[in-house]
């Protein structure tokens, strides 16, 4: 008993862990979430797949064995006790019972039997000389509660073993089946990593684009995966999605066909929704997720060194080589997300010099649709990686639609060098045509050292005309401006900060930094004039909106020094292909667990709501002895015993 209770306690703790901790995810997700230290502790003890771990299944097997032996040992005695009336109870044993009364009144057997029948008792009589002992009982089925409760534990554990895929665990232990760890087409997966369609139990996932089909699903297996063959072909006809007015998903469902594996004929069709699966041959098909199915993407590829552009056609969830300058890169494109619902309750500051990586905090995913939330749909977004020839990759997240803040529009591009790090965003200001062309022309001019003398000359001339500098110091001011532009072009604002740290005394550094910033702000106006003149466009009048554009351009130009790639990909259009994620499960143990749960309910009901009462009436010429016992001594027993004695004596008088 103590051993069984200990095992049940361990199972309860393990079940809590399996409920709280999301199970059967790829190991890389757990490594990112918990870090290498805790991952190294949790992984060996199987906490990432508790219900299929060897120790969990071993505990279930021990419980089945020990509880079955317990039932086998006690079953004959329980059955014998249910059948027994104990009519051979001696007079002394009856007199020792706590509920007994002896009277000189002689009762007739007929009156006693009539009373017992009316009260729902079954009875049996035994004659011993002149003495008649009538043994009666009611509620003997209460003892079945013991058998039902213990059988429930066995049945539930057997169901757990079935859904724990014990046969696969044994095959893995003997080396006949091994998870595949390579990222290769499923058609190339060796037989040792493939599971037949008659596999006892499985829970796998597959993602299909519209019109796509699959005859296999993939089962996570720690560091690798298994390919599970299906007895049919699953085909996605159409994916449906409805949105709230904010753009958040309201409903998503999939129209599917289930085809015969050999003939290709439709076996069954239906619509799968969340929590509304389609059951085919004992396999439940659930709607698990949705996403991109390989959409066509049209990029404008900006060369950040020359400012030139060229179109780039690609497809999401694919990779292609890119030659950028003299370097070879690999472009790895992720999913296209047409809707990106973000909560802007904590909007970032307005200032152009704000740390734009703080934007990520304001762009936390909205968890609910509420009228008091500042929820905004940022429109289509695509994530991709640029991997150099050394294998190092930088990940990017670019939005197609403009991002608006205080009547200003921006092209948003984020980057990060580590998967666990948040994206740092660069806000590139858009012109009146909602394009980044004007910014790119301005950036090219401000970084071109051959144009710095002309920009410095114009800035110094304006300063002299406005009385900011004298005619004698105009040339010197122009030289300072050129030096500031040169420092900025070598690395942006951080380069100027490093220059000041190295060359300027600390007590004068703040004043000089303020002067340099004002020089840069003035030079941006003249750089804009030069950029416009190069393409034959008129100069742009400097008003509040234009000045903000120039200052935002200054910040964006500085941040692009740390962009991590010599190119900028601007999403210009797309042809969406939707995909639906399905989870297919075969769990024969589920019905077994349901049966075990029913047995447990019956067992609890029998043990706690059925009371076994036994009544003995010993009739002799000298008088009558009435005794009563019950499996539970309660106040109701006292009342019932008094009722029986009173009714029997009164019946005799009648």
Helices and strands as residue ranges (DSSP letters): H 2-20, H 27-42, G 47-52, H 54-83, H 91-95, E 99-103, H 109-118, E 122-128, E 131-138, G 140-143, H 144-163, H 166-173, G 186-188, G 191-193, E 194-195, E 201-209, E 213-221, E 224-243, E 249-260, E 266-273, E 278-280, E 283-292, E 296-303, E 309-315, E 319-324, E 327-337, E 341-343, G 356-358, H 359-362, E 375-377, E 381-387, E 393-399, E 403-405, E 408-416, E 424-429, H 437-446, H 449-465, H 474-489, H 493-503, H 506-534, H 544-559, G 560-562, E 567-575, E 578-587, H 589-609, E 613-620, E 623-630, H 635-653
